Amino acid sequence: MSDKLKLNKKNFSEWYDKILAYADIVDDRFPLKGAFVWKPYGYKALSLMMKKMEKLLEKDGHKRCQFPMIVPMSLFKKEKDFLEGFTGETLRITKIGRRDLDEELIVRPTSETIIYPMFSLWIRSYRDLPLKVYQIVPIFRWETKMTKPMLRVRELAAFKEAHAVHATLEDAEKNFKNMVKLYEEFHSFLKIPFISLKTPEWDTFAGALYNYDLFTILPDGKAVELGSVINLGQKFSKAYDIKYMDEDEKEKYCYQTTYGISERSFGSALAIHGDDKGLVFSSEIAPIQVVIVPVSNDKIVLDRTKVIRELLEKEFRVEIDSSDKTPGEKFYHWEAKGVPIRIEVGNKEVEGNFFTISRRDDSSRHKIYEKEIVKEIHSTLKDIDMKLYEKAEKFFLSMITNVDTSGEAEKVLKEKGGIIRIPWCGDNSCGKKMSEDIVGQALGIDEKEKTDKKCAGCGKSGKYMLHIGRTC
Amino acid sequence: MSDKLKLNKKNFSEWYDKILAYADIVDDRFPLKGAFVWKPYGYKALSLMMKKMEKLLEKDGHKRCQFPMIVPMSLFKKEKDFLEGFTGETLRITKIGRRDLDEELIVRPTSETIIYPMFSLWIRSYRDLPLKVYQIVPIFRWETKMTKPMLRVRELAAFKEAHAVHATLEDAEKNFKNMVKLYEEFHSFLKIPFISLKTPEWDTFAGALYNYDLFTILPDGKAVELGSVINLGQKFSKAYDIKYMDEDEKEKYCYQTTYGISERSFGSALAIHGDDKGLVFSSEIAPIQVVIVPVSNDKIVLDRTKVIRELLEKEFRVEIDSSDKTPGEKFYHWEAKGVPIRIEVGNKEVEGNFFTISRRDDSSRHKIYEKEIVKEIHSTLKDIDMKLYEKAEKFFLSMITNVDTSGEAEKVLKEKGGIIRIPWCGDNSCGKKMSEDIVGQALGIDEKEKTDKKCAGCGKSGKYMLHIGRTC
């Protein structure tokens, strides 16, 4: 441990790469750009995050399935807008073993074209609706951009995609709204501040009516899309022949919604909560919530660490570090790995029948007595979570800037980053041009919020505040 | 429900396809041969099975990871025997979007060539060993054989592959034996009878020293490989440069073992335990362990079903069928879906403060009183599991036949199926010819069991009993 990890979060990109490697989250050395290896500590945290998503979806009546990963071209190309939107990034299987395929196979960039032909078989009557399923699977989008573990990848290791089918547009819209709320609840659980925006028409998901995206802001000022909720209308149901017999005995096309999140939410949480010492896990996704560190090698001390573990292990994910490192090295190591609470046990502690608790988030330390320990850990974890969120929210809000002109917007994005809000008339070509002028991406609008300022693009009456940022 | 499912397990293949569809296990209508859709009920049971495997592996010190799914050809081809063995079945990605790839990418048929380059980076010293990881992922082997859901597929939806690295051959062999035991424990958990055999040299895993496979026998007499434990020796460590610095400060190549199971174990359990009424789940993997069926629509009855659910839902997976089907239709439906226990509640039951329990495995029924219910369900599930295993084992043992000659062997395999055991001299070319003559696959030997009979192939002294069967 002589070559300690030098971290400085001001240099976010370097900090991120270094800490993910040190903390055994992902290994970026697999020799294929944009594909990463999930290591045990990272995989465990990712699983904890996904379990929460599963719980939320199951409670809402979604059922988990698993669909094939590859799709024949003839199925893939049925919805024209979708095909146009995804063709450039698809992995194409043209050969098997030593022979050429008659029909090439596409590795899924997302599963509409795989799942919807099955929906067409499964749905017969209005009694089959709504149908709500999801899966958690790898998907592949061979983007040409720079890649970054979890935040910008070519193989998404854990894409949670949900697909719902509805009898009416009203039902679809109701589900759409509920799912935006569900995603908001999920990101609150992760202690990530966010904003939910309706995507501008020119960036709407290929084949959709409209979609909402959730965004947060990374330490380097880049905006990142956390998840997307999409109203597909009847475009896919017409392409894939998904119909139902209604109560009035008429056959009708279904309405569809789809919504996805991925490990990008996880990477964002790590990026946002970390500090110069390394990661800081919020309690619910921490692979280890409490690490017990003996500060002497006396048997009486080591025995006591086991007693504490026994007290805690039914309610918390807890580990004793009994390695032969020095206490200082152990402190350093588990701080870098983001364990929310450290319990130190030495001879003084054994004699006095107390423990010293150290918080990862603010480095504060305090004594507690044995009988209070479970209650104390619970309340400390809760407080850590709250403080992590407060700190993250403060930063997030400080990075959202209202501007009146394109010049101002470009200056803010260049110097400070974050998300700017600028008055917009609502015309697509005007908005698109404005975001290009600002060298940013138009993230969307909050439809409920109107503006009476002039559009910064054309000078006509403003209608919405357009949110623009530079994305990671 | 007028067109009831006609099932007859004597026609195993038809029975299997029909019941998987009816019971929402998998849908075989995805338009790509050998790729299947996992429906919620099936996926739930599969997850319960995999959770058990995870527990067994984690307890033994294995850590879950997730590795990329595609591998550049230059990495894939490093171990020659492996390359030779798998090339014919690989999916080859030659294009991305509109452009040709300079180096083609292979979709994993198994992950040695993806994981081992990482091991080469992760392992430095003897302190890093043993290293034991696993993942549960889809893999792809485009076999030309007939396909059958779970039992013979091209996309394995849930391949649990574990990979371990050891300092010495002795450590590797010790782990090998432990993992054979672990797989045996796993299949006992599934109530599947099995036999563990050392694979003949000519069928050994490509790139391995030797391997053991576990086999069971399906109702149609076909043998099926449940899992494989493989000793790789140093072949891959030399191809992928996996070395460690030993205590004596010498750099040495590592030894490796690898072992896999998949949804095939799940499909085998369904195949073996089912009957003419449909599936019969053993308790641990049953998505629903207890179904409560009200046999009248009186409010007092419906209220009582809720009371029972409340009593049970903390300890069991339980559901009330409150649909508008008749009780008879409900019985039929849940029997087909294999729910181990049904609780019937009618006015008589409410008045007498008892319930009627019906067992899926033997259709027996008995009354129980409310205060005994939790204990009673526990012991009934246990007894069902035991009986399922006993019945399966009886069939399994009846399908293993000792023979002395090839003619006899061929006759048994043709007329009765199962696995024949035949004396063999131990010579590879003789064993291979013998299994071909018999029109079967040589499954392996039990090294500990010697024979003093003459080899049925060449007439020389017999050494082992060679096990031969026709595989699904």
Interface residues (C-beta under 8 A of the other chain):
Chain A: D27 R29 F30 P31 L32 A35 F36 V37 W38 K39 P40 Y43 K44 S47 K63 R64 C65 Q66 F67 P68 M69 I70 V71 P72 L75 T87 G88 E89 T90 L91 R92 I93 T94 K95 I96 G97 R98 L105 V107 I114 P117 M118 L121 W122 V133 V137 P138 F140 W142 E155 A157 A158
Chain B: D27 R29 F30 P31 L32 A35 F36 V37 W38 K39 P40 Y43 K44 S47 K63 R64 C65 Q66 F67 P68 M69 I70 V71 P72 L75 T87 G88 E89 T90 L91 R92 I93 T94 K95 I96 G97 R98 L105 V107 I114 P117 M118 L121 W122 V133 V137 P138 F140 W142 E155 A157 A158
